[in-house]
Amino acid sequence: MNLNDVLKKRMDEYVFIELKKPLEIAGGKGRIPVDLPLPVRTKAMAGWVQTETETEIRLENLVGDLAMVMGIDETFPHFQAYHEILEGLTQGRVKAAIEQQAAQCYEEGLQDDAMILMRTLRFLYPKDDRVHFSYAIALELFAQKRLREGAERACDFLYGIAAEEYRMLLEENPDFTSARYKLGYYYLYKNQYQAAQTQFSLFLEKAGEDESLLEMKQEVQTSLQQIEPYCMYEEAAAYVQARQFEEGVLLLERLLKDHADWWQAELLMGISLRGTQKLGDAVLHLERAAALQDQEPMVFFELAQTYYLMGRYTEAMEAIQKTIGMDREWSDGYLVRAQIAMAMGQRKEALNDLQICVQLAPEDMAAHQLMRQWKQDS
């Protein structure tokens, strides 16, 4: 789904009328023909059209309504005709007129309408970087409104569209520092710290000695200092995912030196050390993670696997029981418990757990393979 699909329901707010006779635009700037459907916002219709004797169009309302319909759907059949009418109504100052309409919407707290109006300008002036940037800002302001209203998913959706606008803008103009700044904070909102770090560093590089950006530069420098440990954690996680465990251990040692109570870092350190076959050290960090955070099933899941590899089956079973108690729909928990049960000679219980695993995750080939193997062995 894209924004166009979401906005099309806004067309329900309008009815479309046709004039009984052509309407001349003041100053000889064109005319509105009789066969062109004109949008009238239903809630404002009483103040927009008078029909006692003849149809009277209030042209000051028409500018906003035409622009709104154009912003809702750029494929609207009369898009070009509406643009020509706007040129006449605004004396050729379409951009200024729509920006004024958007500013009024912001004053009235109508961030959604302002965003649609700026979307119209985005369609009309696709090569104007400032228009492009202002549209992305309008998306962000609407996203913030939706977040205040408790609509987190809608906020994420709108922020994502705004970020894509910033990316496209930067592809065309890599020196557009304000877009770089905004994109950095989008990644920060998404907790993508290394991506944010990259954008912030590029922003500072491009901003150079520009005094007009001094406040933004100070803000970015503060943000870079704050996110440095999170960037280090992300880098370590990437090493672990790539099975480069020793590199991960080196980073995590530095990280834990200054952030000893960060349970996620302790968990990742345990996984990293297990990858280097240092099981004794690994279990100490995993136990530390469990002490810091005893409500996270992943901690006990990793602890159970490490105990299992060490042959400490009773402790492994206790840990995996805690995992399953916290998340009964996690198929991997049953797979690990099955392996521990089999190691403890509990064949029936092990096969039962494999059956549950297969039911929860039919695509899990490991569970199918173990089930075939254990049934053959019996």
N, C-alpha and C positions, 0 to 999 in steps of 0.2 A: 504494500500500500504506500502511496506517496501523498504529499500534502494536497495535491489537486483532488484526489479521491476523497480526502477528509473534508475539504472545503465545499464540495459540490452540494452538500446538504444545506449550505447557507443560501443557495438559490431559492429555497423554500420561503425565505423571508421577503421575496420580491414577487410582485405581479407585473405583468408587462402590458402596456396600453399603446394604442396607436392614435395619433392625432386625427381630428376631423378635417383639418386643413394644414398645409405646411406652415411652419413657424420660422420666421426670419430671426436670425441672431443679430443683436444690436451691433451697429458699426459696420454692417455689410460683411460680416465674417462668416457667411454661409447660412444655410437653412436646415431645419430638421424636417425630413420628408414624412408624408402621411403613412407610408408603408413600413416604417422602421419601428419595431417594438421598443418602447422606452421603459426602463426599470423604475418601479415605484416601491419603495420599502413599505411593506404592509402596515407596520406600526405607526408610520408617519404619513400615511396616505391622506388623512383628512386635511392636513395642512399643506399638502403638496399639489392636490388637484381640486379645482372647483368646477362643478358641472351644472350650476343652476341655469345658465344661459348658454355658455360655451366653455370648452375646455381651456383652462388657463394654467400654463406650466410655470411654476416658480423656478426659474433657471438657477438660482443660487443653490437649490437642493440637487439639481440635476448633475452638477459637477461631481459631487460625492457619490451619488448613486451609480453613475456611469463608471466611475473609477473603481468602485467596489465590485461591480459585476465583472469588469475586466480582470481584476485581481483574483477573483474566485476561480475563473476558468479562462485561461489564455486561448483555448480552442473555441470559445464562444463564437457563433457564426457572425455576429455583428461587431466583433472586436475592432476591426479597422474603421468601420463607420462611427463607432463610439469615439475612437481616437480623433477622427476628423472633427466631430462635434466639440470635443474637448478643446481642440486647437482654437475653434471659433469662440467658444464660451470664455476662454481664459486669455484671449488676445495673443495666442501663441506662447503663453507662459504655463504650459501644462505641468512641468516639473514643480514650479513654485506653488502652483495652486494645490496640487495633490500633497505636497509636503506640508502646506498649511492645514489641509484637512487632517493629515496624520497627526500633526502637533495638537490640534484640537481634540482628537481622539485620546491622545496621551493625557491631556489635562482632565478629561472626563473619565479616565481609568479604563478606556476601551482599547486595551493593548491588542486584542484580536483584530479589531477593525483597522487599527494603525498598521498592523503587520500586513493585512490584505492590501491596503493602499500602497504600502512600500513595495509589495510584490508586483503591483501594476507598474510602478516605475522600473522595477527590475526587468519586466518584459519590454517596456518601451525604450529603455536605455541600457541594453545589455553590455555595452562596452564602457560604461561609466563606472569607474572603480568606486567612487564615492557613493553612488546609488547602490551598488552591489553591497558595500560595507554597511550602509544604513539599513538595508533590508535584513542582513544577518543580525544586526543589533535589534531590530524589531522582533525577529524571531526569538532572540534571547529574552527580551522583556516580556513577551507573551509566555515563554516557558517559565519565567520566574513567577508570573501571576498564577499559572496553573499549579506550580509547586505550592504556593501559599494556599491554594484551594484544596490541597491534598491530592492532586492528580499527578502522582510521581511518574507514572508511565507516559502520560501526555507530555510532561516536562522533558523526560529523556528523549522522546520522539522529536520534539521541537529543537532541543539543544543539538541533537544529531544532525538535523537539517541545517542549522546555523553553522555547525562545524564544517559541513561539506561546502557551504558557501565560502567560508574562510579559506578552505583548501583550494577551491577553484580560483578564488581571487589571487592567492599566492602563486598558483601555477602561471597565471598571466602576468603577475607583477610581484616577484619575490621580494622586492624592497618595500612592500606595503607593511610597515612595521606594526601598525595598529592591529592589522589582521593577525599577524604573528603573535602579538600579545594576547589577543582574544582566543586564538587556537590553543595557546599554552594553558590558559585557564579552563578551557573545555576539557583538556586531558586531565587536568587536576581534578575537575568535577567527576570525571570517570575513574579516578584513582589509577590513572596510567602515568606513573611518575616519571619514568624514563622519557616517555614521549613529551611530557610537559617540560622536562629539563632540556630536551633538545630544542623545543620551540623558544623557551625563555633565553637560552644561550644565543640562539640566532637573533632573537630580538635585540639583545644587548649589543651584539656585533653590528647589526644594521643601524641601531639607534646612534651609535658612536657618541659624539659630543653634542648632539642636538639638545639644547637647553629646554626646548618646549616639551621634551619627553622626560625631563628630570624626575618628576614625581612617579611616572610609570616605571622608570628604571630602578628607582629606589624600592618600589613595591616588588618588582620582579627579583631583585637581588635578595630581598628578605625571603621571598617564596623559595628561591633556589636553596638557601641555607636550610629552610624548614624541611624541604623534601629530600635532602641529600641522603638521609638514612633509608628512606623508602626506595629511592633509586638503587641504593646498594643492595637492598633486599630483593628487588626485582631482578637485578643482575645475577645475584646468587641463585635465585629460583630458575632463571634461564639456564645457568650452568648445570643445575641439578636435572632439569628436564632433558638437557642434552647429554646427561650421564657424565659430565665433567666434574666429578664430585670433589676432587682435590681443590679445584679453583673455587668451587662453592664454599668449601671449608675455610679457605683463606679469607674470603670476603666476610663470612659470618663471624669469624673470630674478631675481626675489626669492629663489626657492628655490635656484637654482644659486649664488647669491652665498654662501650658507652651506653648501651641499652640492655642492661642485664635482665630486665623484667619484661622483655618483649617475647611473649610466648610463641608467636608465629616464627620468630627467628630461632628460638630453641628447638621447635619442631623441625624446622628445615635443617638445622645443624644435625639433629639426630638422624634424619634421613640421609644427609650427606655423608656422615661418618659411617653409617651402615653400608653405604655404597663403596666406601674404601675398606670395608671388612673390619673396621674397628668397632665391633659390636659392644664391647664393654663401655667405651666412651659414648657410643651412640645411645645406649639405654639410659645413661645418666642425664643426657640432655632431654630425652623424651620424658623421663620421669619429672624433670624440672618443668617441662612444658605442661604436663598433667597437673602439677602442683599449682602452676600459675593460672591454668584454665581447665577446670574440671567439668565443664559443660560442653566440650567440643568433641564430637564422636571421632573426628579424624585423628586427634591426639592418641586416643586409646586404640584406634585401628592400627596406627603405625607402631605403637608400643607393643601391641599383641604380636605383630609380625616379627618384631625384633626379639621378643622373648622366645617366640617359636624357633627362630634361627639359632638361638643360644641353647635350645633344649629345655627351657624353663616353661614347661607346658602348663603347669597349674596357673602360673602368673599370666601366661598368654591367654588362657581360657577366661580368667577373671577380667582381663582387659577387653577382650572381644565381646564378652557379655555386656560390658558397659556400653560399648559401641552400639550393639544391637538394641539395647534398652533405650538409647537416645534416638536411633533411627532404624525403625523396623522395616523400612522399604528399601534399604541400601543392600543390594544383592551381594556386593563384595564382602560385606560383613559375614554373611552366611557361608560364603566360599572359604574365607579364612577360618571361620569356626569349624567348618567341616574338616579342614586339613589338621587343625589342632586336635579335634576329636579323634581322627584316625590315628594320629601319633600317640594318643593316649589309649588306643585300643578300643575306642567306642565306635565300632563300625556302623551300627544301626543309626546312631545319632548323626554320624558323619553323612551317611547316605540321605537321611531326612533333610539335612541342611543343604545338600546339593540339589535336592528336589525343589526346595524353596527358592534357591538361587536361580534355577532354570525357569521357574514360574515367574519370578520377578524380572529376569533378563534372559529371554529365550535365545538371544543372539550371543550369549556368553559361551564361547567355544571352550574355555578352560574348564568350566563346570561340566560340560558334556563329555570332554575328554577324560576328566577324573572319574566321572560316573561309569563310563565304559571300562576304564582300567580297573577300578575297584570291583566292579561286578565280575570281570574276568578273573581277577585274583581270588575271588571267593569261590 
